[in-house]
Amino acid sequence: MADYEVVIIGGGQAGLAVGHYLREKQIPFIILDSNSRAGDSWRKRYNSLVLFTPREYSSLPGLQMKGAPGEFPTKDELADYLETYVKHFNLPFRHNTNVLKLHNLADGTFHIETNQGNIHAKQVVIATGAFQKAFIPDVINKGADIFQVHSSEYRTPSEVPGDEILVAGGGNSGAQIATELAKQKNVTIAVGHKFKFLPLKFLGRSIFSWLDMTGLLYAGKDTIKGKWFQKQNDPIFGKELKKLIKHKEINVVPRVIQVRGKEVLFEDNTRREFSSIIWSTGFVPSYEWISIEGVISENGKPVHERGITEINGLYFAGLPWQYQRGSSLICGAGMDAEYLVRAIVSNVNS
């Protein structure tokens, strides 16, 4: 059984940012990740995915992404950047490692069971992020005879059969997928709230640059700006979907409440038949593997303060609004990581 000062579970942007600061402080650690390469969680997403954060807001601490700062990277560019980041800072990374159970021991340390053997750690950072378990609402009748796939499994329009396509869910992924599908198919998008659109650029500058300058991007959740921002529905970045809706090239309907056969019933009691459904309905937490009392609430979410739990030596990284709006974005990962590493260092020296 291997012993480590710190084990980081999850090799995405949050885990790498924590690793960067641990390396700076010369604290021994290992990053465990289920993928075969750093950045694979991005490589596996749909082929046409482009980030809505420009390169200047798509980098981790210590290494700027190459390319024009104001332009928007593809998901493969970001994946390759994360892999380069690991090599550049020589971060210790163990691939193809699935964590099966996490226990705390009587002496205050941690026991981690993986498919590659067991690991003992003095401190643990859970950096599995926000995109864990795909969520599909419980509206599908057992007799439903329709092709359906979650947006996390969608790759290209050619893999979606038929001409009448329903995209259920109005987030940025749903907007991008619906826009792409509309070039070849008849697309309907089902949403539970009105769309709010923001341009990718305003007066020649990235919208994220404006959010940064106004203090909103990194506003703490307990600040006046942060409290206001948390109450807002997430906007759709870019105007492509808005144009397609305006020109009736994409139809908008209310939320899906039932799927039976190929027929879909909507919240306004209208019904239509579709060939396929793309469920762009987000993700839910998946922490069943954590066997430590008091860490996960009854609604399945981590119990923490800025990523620090009540269990000494146990932390979370990369959660939405972990402390600020940018917490689950690449640009905000470093800020939260630096805060956590200060606590880790304090624990090492105590």
N, C-alpha and C positions, 0 to 999 in steps of 0.2 A: 504494500500500500504506500503510494507516494505521499510525501509531506510537502506542503507549500505554505508560505506566509499568507498569500492571498490567491484565491481562485476566482476568476471572472467567468461566469456562465453566460455565454453569448458573445459572438465575435462580430457583431454589427457595429455601427458607428459609435454607440454609447460605450460598448465594451472596449473598443480600440482607444477611445479618448481617455478612459480610465487607465488603460494600459500605458498610454503615453506618459501620463503624470506619475504613475508608479515607477516607470523606467527612469524618469528624471530624478526621483527620490531614492533610486537604487534599492527599491523594495522587491524582493523575489516574488514572482507571480507566474501564473499560467492562464491562458485564455482557452476555454473549452467551447467548441462550436460543432454543430451537427453537420455542417456542410463540408464539401471536399476542398473548397477554395474560399479564401476571404472574399467577400463581396457576392457570394452566390445567392444570397437572399434577394439581391437586386437583379442578378442575371436571370433568375427564374420568373420574373414578372413579365407582363405582356410586352411584345416586341417593340411596339411603337412608343413606349413610355418615355416621356421627357419630363424632367423635374421642373417644378414651377419656381424653384429657388435658383437664381443665377449662380455661376461658379464662385463669385465672391462670397456667397452665403451657402456654399455647398462644400466647404472644406473643414477639416478637423484641425485642432491646434498644432502648430509647428510645421505644417506642410500645405501650401496653397495648391489647389487644383490647377493644372495647366490649362491654357486656353484663355480666350477673351473673358475677363471678369464679369461683364454684363450679359453674356450669353448663357443659354440654358443647356446643361449637360443631358445626355441620354442616360438611361439606366445602365447601359454597358460601360459608359465612360465612368460613371460613379463606381460601379463594381470594380473596374480596373484600378481606379484611384485608391479604393480601400485596400486592395491587394498590394499596391505600391506602398501604401502607408505602413503596412505590416513589415514589409521588407526594409523600408527606409529606416525605421526605428528598431528593427530587429526584435519585434515583439514575439515572445514565446507563445506559440499557437498550436493547439492540438486539434486537428480536423477529425471529421467523421465520429465525433464523440457525443452521444446522446446521454444527457443526465436523466437517470431513472428515479432517484430519490435523493433528497437532501435532509439530513438529520442534524440536530445539535446534540452534543455529548455532554455528559455531566461536568467535564472539566472546562466547558465554555468554548470548545473547538467544534469543528463541523466534519461530518462524514458524508462523502458524496459517492453515490453508487452510479456507475456509468457502464455503457456497453463495452468499454475498453478497460474495465477494472475499477477498483475503488480508490478514492483519493481522500486524504486527510488535510484539512486546511484550518488555519487559525482565524482567517477572515474570508468572507464570501461576498462577492458583488453579483447580484442577479441582473444581468443586462440583456434579457431576452426580448425587451422592447414591447411596443404596442401591438404589433401584427403577429399574433400568436395562433389563435384558432379561428378559422373562417366561420362567420355567422350567417346562417340562412334562416329566416323566420319560419316559424312552425305554421305555415299556411298551405302546405302541399298535401293534397289528398293522396292516399295510398295508391289510388288508381291513376294518378297523373301520368300521362303518356306524352312527355314533352322533353326535348333536350334542354338540360339546364346545367349551368356551371357557375361557380363563384368567381368573382373577378380575379382572385389570386391564382386561379387555374386557367384563366383565359390567356391565349397567346396571340392569335391572328384571326381576322374575319373568315378566312378559308376553313377554319375548324368549326365554324358555327353554321349548322344546317338550316336551310329554308330562307325565305325572304322576309317574313314578318318576325321581327326581333323585338323583344322587350328587355330593356335595361332597368332593373329595379334598384333604386338608390341614386341619390343625387349629389354624391361627393365628387371630388376631383377625379378619382379613378373612373367612376361612372360616366362623368362628363367626357373624359378623353376617349373612353371605349365607345360611347354612343356616337361621338363625332366621327370616329374612325369607321364604325360600321355603316353610318349613314351614306358613305361614299358608294357602297355596293348594295345596301339592303334598305328596306323600309323599317325605320326605327321609331319605337315609342319609349319614352322614359317615364317611370313612375316614381313620384316623390311625395314626401309627407309634409313639405313646407315650401314656401316660395324661394326661388333661386335668388341668391345675392351674388352679383358678378363684380369682380375687380380686375382691372387691366394688369397684364404682366408688367407693363411699363407705363409711367405717367410723367409727362414733361421730360421724356428722354431718360428717365431714371427708373430702375427696378422698383416695383411697389414695395419690395422688402427693404430697399434703401429708405423709403419714406417711413415705413413702419419702425425702422431702426432710429431714424432721426427724430420721430415723434415720441420715442420712448415706449412704444407699444410692443415691439418685437421681444424684448427681454424684460417686460414688466412682470414683477413678481406677483404671484397669485393673491397675495394678501395686501397688495397696493390698490389704490383707487383705480388706476388705469387697468391693472390686472383683473380686478373684480368686474369691471365693465366689460373687458374683452372676453372674459369667460362666458358671459351671458349671450354673446353674439353667435349666430349660426356660422359655421365655417363657410367662407365664400368660395365660389368657383373662380379660379384664376384663369384669365384669358377670356376672350369674347367669341370664340368659334361656336360654342354651343348656343349662345344667345342669338347669333346670326341665323343659325339653322332653325331654331325655334321660331324666330320672327318670320322667316320665309317659308314656314310650315314644312320644312324638310325633316324635322323631328317633331313628333307629337308628344305633348305632356299630359299625363293623366295622374290621378291621385294614387295613394298607397295601395299596394296589393293586399287583399285580405283572404283570398283563397285561390288555389290552383287545382282544377279538376279536369283530367284529360288534357286537352290542349287549350281549354278555356280558362281564362283568368278573370276573376271578379275583383273589381276595384272598390275603393271606399265610398264612391258615389253611386254604387250599385250598378254601374255599367259593366258589360261583359264583352270580351273579345277573345278570339283565338289567335294563338301565336305558334310559330315554328320552334322558337328557342327563347330561353330566358337567361340573361346574365345577371346574377345576383351580386350587385355592388353594394352590399349591406354591411360592410365593415367586419370587425373582428371582436372577439370577446377574450378576456384573460383566460389563461390555462396554467394554473399553478398547482394542479393536483399532486405533482411530484414533490412539493414542499411539505415535509412531515414535521413542521415546527409550529407549535400552538401559538396563536396570537399574531401571526405574521400576515395572514390573509383574512379579510373581513368576511362576513356572511354573504355579501354580494360578490365575492370572488376577487376583490381588489386588494392590493398591498396596503398594509397599515404602516405609514411612515411619515416622517417630517423631513422634507427636502431629500428624500432617498435614504434617510437613516432610520432604521427600525428600532424597536424597543429591545430587540435581541442584540446584545453586545457583539459587534463584529459582523453584523449582517446588514447589507445595503441593497438598494435598487437603483438602477440607472436606466435612462431612456424612456421613462414613463411620460405620457401626455400631461402637461402642466405639472411635472414633478416639482418645479418651482416657478417656471416662467413659460411664456408662450412658445419659446424656441426649444423647450426641453426635449420634445420628440422630433425636432428638426436637426439636421446635421450642424447647422450654425450654432445651435444652443447646447450641443452635446458637451463641448469643452468646458463651458461655464459650470455645468452641474458636476462634471467629472472632477474638476479642480476642487470644488467644495467637498466632495466625497473623499478625495485622496487626503485632504487635510485631516479629516476625521480618522482615516485609516492610519496615517502617520502618527497621530496622537495616540491611537490605540497601541501601535507598535512600541512607542516610547514609554507607555504607562507601566 
